[in-house]
Amino acid sequence: MVKKTAFIRLLGAALILTLLFAGAGCAKTTTGEKELTRVRLTMTTWSGYGPLFLARDKGFFEKHGLDVDLVIIDGLSERKQALAGNQVDGIATTLNIESQFVASGIPLVSIWALDDSYGGDGILVKEGINKLEDLKGKTVAYDYGTASHIFLMTVLQRVGMTEQDIQPIQMTAGDAGAAFVAGRVDAAVTWEPWLSKAVKEGKGKILIDSRETPGLIVDTVALKKDFAGAHPEAVQAMVDALAEAMEYWKEHPDESNRIMAAGLKAKPEEFESDLKSIRLYDLAQNKILFGSPEEPGPLYETQKQCIEFYYQNNVIKEKPDHREMIDPECVRKASV
């Protein structure tokens, strides 16, 4: 019965994705006299992806010749399935997730850095846990193989600890936050708004957050390599549109925040609160992060670290070439 139920669920999920992404892929649409290239991107409801909605809803994508569909899929396996099945052309996600997907046979290339977590991810703990060493023997909820995992392992390694020193409990970041607030675990690796919620409700405190690991949890727009190779003009157009959107955000922050919040189906005040723990990247910062083929930027080292981390922890079986996962050319050519 269990196997049969699981099969039915998988079959249902596949059917839903097929219907949802019917007609996906690169296509030409027409708005007035302008022919637009269709691009579909998938993502979760992370506030750092707000600039994509700003570029869409303010018409920057269309201005540069793109018809961009932004499809929110919260499940990691479902996003992977959408990419593998050519139902989307790219994804907004963290470098560590991209490492997993590429290692599993889905070639991706990062073209634009959206944001990094600067306090948006952290470890919630009960009273009495005052330092990382106090986590020894405690129940810690986190999502294995995700940004939460790499963050936890990175900070534990600083004090000579590993997963063997804790009692790991597999949960998504959201479920981990909810479990902590409900008092079911000693600690949880999660993100906003669960970090603030737990502190506000007096359920615990934040032991450490991603301000202590700047540049570790970075989100980029990554396109499938075959799509990027076949449509270089669309890649440049996407970078140009996002660069323009970020300039608009700096000049019109209140309007831009309302647009991004609406796209993510969040309240404006919640979205603005999230921005306090996220650093959104503009074109100038992207140029630094990507660098050049002669002098690669720090994005390359972060990607390399993610790959090495997952390989050492047996999340991936082979190490993809991090240099093949980043393309700096469109960022280098962009201007605003």
C-alpha positions as CSV (number, residue, x, y, z in Angstrom):
1,M,0.0,0.0,0.0
2,V,2.8,2.4,0.9
3,K,4.6,1.8,-2.4
4,K,1.4,2.1,-4.4
5,T,0.5,5.4,-2.6
6,A,4.0,6.8,-3.3
7,F,3.7,5.8,-7.0
8,I,0.3,7.5,-7.3
9,R,1.7,10.7,-5.7
10,L,4.7,10.7,-8.1
11,L,2.4,10.2,-11.0
12,G,0.2,13.0,-9.8
13,A,3.1,15.3,-9.4
14,A,4.4,14.5,-12.9
15,L,0.9,15.2,-14.3
16,I,0.7,18.6,-12.5
17,L,4.1,19.6,-13.7
18,T,3.3,18.6,-17.3
19,L,0.1,20.7,-17.3
20,L,1.8,23.6,-15.5
21,F,4.7,23.8,-18.0
22,A,2.8,22.9,-21.1
23,G,4.5,24.8,-24.0
24,A,7.5,25.7,-21.9
25,G,10.9,26.5,-23.4
26,C,12.2,29.2,-25.6
27,A,9.5,30.5,-28.0
28,K,8.8,33.8,-29.8
29,T,5.8,35.9,-28.8
30,T,4.8,39.2,-30.2
31,T,3.9,42.4,-28.3
32,G,2.9,45.0,-30.8
33,E,5.6,44.9,-33.4
34,K,8.3,43.5,-31.0
35,E,9.1,39.8,-31.1
36,L,10.0,38.5,-27.7
37,T,12.0,35.5,-26.6
38,R,10.2,33.4,-24.1
39,V,12.2,32.3,-21.0
40,R,10.8,30.3,-18.0
41,L,12.5,30.5,-14.6
42,T,11.6,28.6,-11.5
43,M,12.3,29.6,-7.9
44,T,11.1,29.5,-4.3
45,T,9.5,32.4,-2.4
46,W,12.8,33.7,-1.1
47,S,12.8,37.5,-0.9
48,G,16.2,37.7,-2.6
49,Y,14.4,36.8,-5.9
50,G,12.3,40.0,-5.8
51,P,14.4,41.7,-8.5
52,L,13.1,39.2,-11.0
53,F,9.5,40.3,-10.4
54,L,10.6,43.9,-10.5
55,A,12.2,43.4,-13.9
56,R,9.1,41.6,-15.2
57,D,6.4,43.9,-13.8
58,K,8.2,47.2,-14.6
59,G,8.7,46.0,-18.2
60,F,12.5,45.8,-18.2
61,F,12.5,42.2,-19.5
62,E,10.1,43.2,-22.3
63,K,12.1,46.3,-23.1
64,H,15.1,44.1,-23.7
65,G,13.2,41.6,-25.9
66,L,12.1,38.9,-23.3
67,D,8.9,37.3,-22.3
68,V,9.8,35.9,-18.9
69,D,7.6,33.5,-16.9
70,L,8.4,33.3,-13.2
71,V,7.2,30.0,-11.7
72,I,7.4,29.4,-8.0
73,I,7.9,25.8,-7.0
74,D,8.9,25.3,-3.4
75,G,9.8,21.6,-3.5
76,L,13.5,21.0,-4.4
77,S,12.8,17.7,-6.2
78,E,10.0,19.3,-8.2
79,R,12.3,22.1,-9.3
80,K,14.9,19.6,-10.3
81,Q,12.2,17.6,-12.2
82,A,11.1,20.8,-14.1
83,L,14.7,21.5,-15.2
84,A,15.5,17.9,-16.2
85,G,12.2,17.7,-18.2
86,N,12.9,20.9,-20.1
87,Q,9.8,22.4,-18.6
88,V,11.8,25.5,-17.5
89,D,14.9,27.1,-19.0
90,G,16.6,28.2,-15.8
91,I,16.4,28.6,-12.0
92,A,17.0,31.2,-9.3
93,T,18.7,29.3,-6.5
94,T,21.8,29.1,-4.3
95,L,25.2,28.0,-5.7
96,N,25.1,24.9,-3.5
97,I,21.9,23.7,-5.1
98,E,23.3,24.4,-8.5
99,S,26.3,22.2,-7.6
100,Q,23.9,19.3,-6.9
101,F,22.0,19.7,-10.1
102,V,25.0,19.9,-12.3
103,A,26.6,16.9,-10.6
104,S,23.4,15.0,-11.3
105,G,23.6,15.7,-15.0
106,I,21.7,19.0,-15.4
107,P,24.3,21.4,-16.8
108,L,23.7,25.0,-15.6
109,V,25.6,28.3,-15.9
110,S,25.2,31.3,-13.6
111,I,24.8,34.6,-15.4
112,W,23.7,37.0,-12.6
113,A,24.1,37.2,-8.9
114,L,20.9,38.2,-7.2
115,D,21.7,38.3,-3.5
116,D,23.5,36.8,-0.5
117,S,22.1,36.0,2.9
118,Y,23.4,38.4,5.5
119,G,21.5,37.4,8.6
120,G,18.6,35.8,6.7
121,D,19.8,32.2,7.7
122,G,20.7,31.1,11.2
123,I,20.6,28.6,14.0
124,L,17.8,28.9,16.6
125,V,18.6,27.4,20.0
126,K,16.9,27.0,23.3
127,E,18.0,28.8,26.4
128,G,21.1,27.3,27.9
129,I,22.8,26.8,24.6
130,N,25.2,29.7,24.4
131,K,27.9,28.6,22.0
132,L,28.3,26.2,19.1
133,E,30.0,23.6,21.3
134,D,26.8,23.4,23.4
135,L,25.1,21.8,20.4
136,K,26.9,18.5,21.1
137,G,24.4,15.8,21.7
138,K,21.4,18.1,21.0
139,T,18.6,17.5,18.4
140,V,19.2,19.9,15.5
141,A,16.7,20.1,12.7
142,Y,17.9,21.1,9.2
143,D,17.4,20.3,5.5
144,Y,20.2,17.9,4.4
145,G,21.9,18.9,1.2
146,T,20.7,22.5,1.1
147,A,22.1,25.9,2.1
148,S,21.0,25.2,5.7
149,H,23.3,22.1,5.7
150,I,26.3,23.9,4.3
151,F,25.9,26.7,6.7
152,L,25.6,24.4,9.7
153,M,28.6,22.3,8.7
154,T,30.7,25.5,8.0
155,V,30.1,26.9,11.4
156,L,30.5,23.6,13.3
157,Q,33.9,23.0,11.5
158,R,35.1,26.3,13.1
159,V,35.0,24.7,16.5
160,G,36.1,21.2,15.4
161,M,32.7,19.6,15.3
162,T,30.9,17.6,12.7
163,E,27.4,16.0,12.2
164,Q,28.6,13.1,14.4
165,D,28.5,15.4,17.4
166,I,24.8,16.3,17.1
167,Q,21.5,14.5,16.7
168,P,20.5,15.5,13.1
169,I,16.8,15.6,12.2
170,Q,15.9,16.0,8.5
171,M,13.4,18.8,7.9
172,T,12.9,21.6,5.4
173,A,14.0,25.0,6.7
174,G,10.4,26.1,7.2
175,D,9.4,22.9,9.0
176,A,12.6,23.1,11.1
177,G,11.6,26.6,12.2
178,A,8.0,25.5,13.0
179,A,9.3,22.5,14.9
180,F,11.6,24.7,17.0
181,V,8.8,27.2,17.8
182,A,6.6,24.2,18.8
183,G,9.4,23.1,21.2
184,R,10.0,19.7,19.5
185,V,13.8,20.2,18.9
186,D,16.7,21.8,20.7
187,A,17.9,23.7,17.7
188,A,16.9,24.5,14.1
189,V,18.8,25.8,11.1
190,T,16.2,27.9,9.4
191,W,15.6,31.4,7.8
192,E,13.5,34.4,8.0
193,P,10.7,34.9,9.1
194,W,11.2,31.9,11.5
195,L,14.3,33.5,13.1
196,S,12.5,36.6,14.1
197,K,9.3,34.8,14.9
198,A,11.0,32.5,17.4
199,V,12.8,35.4,19.1
200,K,9.7,37.6,19.2
201,E,7.6,34.8,20.8
202,G,10.2,34.1,23.4
203,K,10.8,30.6,22.2
204,G,14.6,30.9,22.0
205,K,17.4,32.9,20.5
206,I,19.7,33.1,17.5
207,L,23.0,31.4,18.2
208,I,24.7,32.5,15.0
209,D,23.5,33.8,11.6
210,S,24.8,34.2,8.1
211,R,26.3,37.6,8.9
212,E,29.1,35.5,10.3
213,T,29.6,33.8,6.9
214,P,29.3,36.6,4.3
215,G,29.3,35.4,0.7
216,L,28.6,31.7,1.6
217,I,24.9,31.6,0.7
218,V,24.7,33.3,-2.7
219,D,21.7,33.1,-5.1
220,T,22.2,33.5,-8.8
221,V,20.1,33.2,-12.0
222,A,21.4,30.0,-13.6
223,L,20.3,29.0,-17.1
224,K,20.4,25.6,-18.7
225,K,23.6,25.4,-20.7
226,D,21.9,24.2,-23.9
227,F,19.4,27.1,-23.7
228,A,22.2,29.7,-23.0
229,G,24.3,28.4,-25.9
230,A,21.4,28.5,-28.3
231,H,20.2,32.0,-27.2
232,P,23.1,34.2,-26.3
233,E,21.1,37.3,-27.1
234,A,18.5,36.3,-24.5
235,V,21.2,35.8,-21.9
236,Q,22.6,39.3,-22.4
237,A,19.0,40.7,-22.4
238,M,18.3,39.1,-19.1
239,V,21.4,40.5,-17.5
240,D,20.8,44.0,-19.0
241,A,17.2,43.9,-17.7
242,L,18.2,42.9,-14.2
243,A,20.9,45.6,-14.1
244,E,18.3,48.2,-15.1
245,A,15.9,46.9,-12.5
246,M,18.4,47.2,-9.7
247,E,19.1,50.8,-10.7
248,Y,15.4,51.5,-10.6
249,W,15.2,49.9,-7.1
250,K,17.9,52.2,-5.8
251,E,16.1,55.3,-7.3
252,H,12.5,54.2,-6.4
253,P,12.8,51.9,-3.3
254,D,9.3,52.2,-1.9
255,E,7.6,51.4,-5.3
256,S,10.0,48.7,-6.1
257,N,9.6,47.0,-2.8
258,R,5.8,47.0,-3.2
259,I,6.2,45.4,-6.6
260,M,8.6,42.7,-5.4
261,A,6.5,41.9,-2.4
262,A,3.4,41.5,-4.6
263,G,5.2,39.2,-6.9
264,L,6.3,37.0,-4.0
265,K,2.8,37.3,-2.5
266,A,4.2,38.9,0.7
267,K,3.1,41.9,2.7
268,P,5.2,45.0,1.9
269,E,6.3,45.4,5.5
270,E,7.4,41.7,5.7
271,F,9.4,42.0,2.5
272,E,11.1,45.2,3.7
273,S,11.9,43.5,7.0
274,D,13.5,40.5,5.1
275,L,15.7,43.0,3.1
276,K,17.4,43.8,6.4
277,S,19.0,40.4,6.3
278,I,19.6,40.1,2.6
279,R,22.1,42.0,0.3
280,L,20.7,42.5,-3.2
281,Y,23.4,42.9,-5.8
282,D,23.5,45.5,-8.5
283,L,25.6,45.6,-11.7
284,A,28.7,47.0,-10.1
285,Q,28.7,44.3,-7.4
286,N,28.1,41.6,-10.1
287,K,31.1,42.8,-12.0
288,I,33.2,42.3,-8.9
289,L,31.7,38.9,-8.1
290,F,32.1,37.5,-11.6
291,G,35.4,39.1,-12.5
292,S,36.9,38.1,-15.8
293,P,38.4,34.9,-17.3
294,E,41.8,36.3,-16.6
295,E,40.9,37.3,-13.0
296,P,37.9,35.3,-11.8
297,G,35.8,37.0,-9.0
298,P,35.0,35.5,-5.6
299,L,31.9,33.8,-7.0
300,Y,34.2,31.1,-8.5
301,E,35.7,30.3,-5.1
302,T,32.3,30.1,-3.4
303,Q,31.1,27.7,-6.1
304,K,34.3,25.6,-5.7
305,Q,33.7,25.5,-1.9
306,C,30.1,24.3,-2.4
307,I,31.2,21.5,-4.7
308,E,34.0,20.4,-2.4
309,F,31.8,20.5,0.6
310,Y,29.1,18.3,-1.0
311,Y,31.7,15.9,-2.4
312,Q,33.4,15.5,1.0
313,N,30.0,14.9,2.7
314,N,28.9,12.4,0.0
315,V,26.0,14.5,-1.2
316,I,27.5,14.3,-4.8
317,K,29.5,11.5,-6.3
318,E,31.5,13.5,-8.8
319,K,32.9,17.0,-8.7
320,P,31.8,19.2,-11.7
321,D,34.2,21.9,-12.9
322,H,33.2,25.1,-11.1
323,R,34.7,27.2,-13.9
324,E,32.2,25.7,-16.3
325,M,29.3,26.8,-14.1
326,I,29.9,30.5,-14.3
327,D,29.8,32.8,-17.3
328,P,31.0,36.4,-16.7
329,E,30.7,37.7,-20.2
330,C,27.3,39.2,-20.2
331,V,27.9,40.9,-16.8
332,R,31.1,42.3,-18.2
333,K,29.4,43.7,-21.3
334,A,26.4,45.1,-19.4
335,S,26.0,48.8,-18.6
336,V,23.2,51.0,-17.2
